Amino acid sequence: MSRGEKLSLDLGASWGEGWSLEEKKDTKVVKLLEPTEHRLVFQKEKRKGKIITLIGPFYLSEESAQSTLSKLKKSLACGGAYKESWMEFQGDIAPKVRENLEKMGFRFKNPK
């Protein structure tokens, strides 16, 4: 191939033969629940040598989950995030989070 020539990468069928690009959409159906119907669990992980407290799964709309998260972060004075129906908080703060979530009406699987 000499300089200036373009390499043709057309292999197999062409788009004109009925082929089309289809995007697969993630169709996750999540049933939204009231806070009293939740059964939350706690998990702890270590990330980069620091403890992270995970609480979930939450069955809330994105807006209500973000507002709940921001209320908790303000009352606990810690950082956190909401990812894939789980809330993540910096530090080992499970008893404090549990107390605040119970005030909001959430319930847990395992007793105190």
Order of alpha helices (4+ residues) and beta strands (2+ residues): beta-beta-alpha-beta-beta-alpha
